Amino acid sequence: MRRFAALFAVLALALAPAPASAQVRAPTVAPAKAHTVAFEFLAERQILFPITINGHRAEAWLDSGASATIVDAAFARQIGLPLGQTVTAQGVAGTVTGVRLSQAQVKIGDVGLPVRRVAVMDLSDVAAVVPRPVQVILGREAFQDAVVDIDFGSREISFTPRAEFRPPRQRPLRLRPSGALRSFPISIEGLKTEAILDLGNSGALLLDRDFAERQGLLRTRPTSTQLSVGADGARESLIASFDRVSVGGVRFDRVVGVATRGLATHAPANVGLEILSRFEVTIDFPGERLWLRPIPGAAERPFRKNRAGLSVAPAMDHIRVTHVAAGSPAQAAGWRVGDRIVAVNGQKADRTYAGSELSRWIYGPAGQTAELTLDDGSRRTLKLADYF
């Protein structure tokens, strides 16, 4: 119900420059050999795979939109990661305080990345709306040391030394530095623009709202609201459907996009996993090249669309409504923030709800109904509809 990180505020984290005396100047060292690792595409929203950090096993969330590798504060305490100075970081649309610097050695299989600076911060807000604890967000540095190929068909990621890399025959897209991140060209409704390549964005498309309004992208289409969550807190954003979204030479229609104020990147757009997972993706950050090879049927596969209008946060024995979308069936039916749901269609809704098969009911077809049981024993029927 609640999109995992529609603002991805933690995922585009940028650290304020540390004083020269505190900066870590680890050299970039390419891996000595190619390495392939299987990944889990969790609920088709997160790329997860095993790593070790300072010799401790961990699960990493791969994120090309994070300008630093991030370690959850509770997990850092668990593995005894030493903490350094406190800094302020910049999320997608707000600042994050209380971030501590550290140094860590990350290994992917037998391939060790250079010892480098990492950010340690509280990821509990993000962890509350994803199926498993977030331990490590492996950021941009992983892409600096090798060419990264992500095969969503076989669920494998390959890290290849640039000296051994053989480019695909297809002509690459240009990757352009965008602050600490990388952007590439896309078009929306015929409007050409740059978009951040963001493997940590679980959605399809994120837009700077001021940019979208100036360009008239929101003028003629129905909009609603959505609660988005990240390390810099939760906020309400606009949501709409867009046609003629061209990425990697493929046109997509009925793309669900989120428009938020103050997008803290140089590019006014952000392309996430719901689009990128329709390609085999090869990323050469140092060479500023990107290959997107479409998976058969990529353009025809429908995008997830919330047709209920509820956002929720899982608790131990229920899920609590945290947002009711404007103009949605939930608003029309009188749902309120704070309502507590204990069952959906007779199935118990609790802390295991996020990312579960049960949580997918909101993406059902228009006209489908669901029976929701509240904690007082009452039952309400909600009919799904397209409201944006």
Helices and strands as residue ranges (DSSP letters): E 14-15, G 20-22, E 35-38, E 40-42, E 46-53, E 56-62, E 70-72, H 73-79, E 86-90, E 95-104, E 106-108, E 111-112, E 116-121, H 124-127, E 136-138, H 141-144, E 147-151, E 156-160, G 162-164, E 173-174, E 176-178, E 181-188, E 191-197, E 205-208, H 209-214, E 224-230, E 233-242, E 245-247, E 250-252, E 255-260, E 269-271, H 273-276, E 279-284, E 289-294, E 310-314, E 319-324, H 329-332, E 340-344, E 347-348, G 358-363, E 369-374, E 379-383
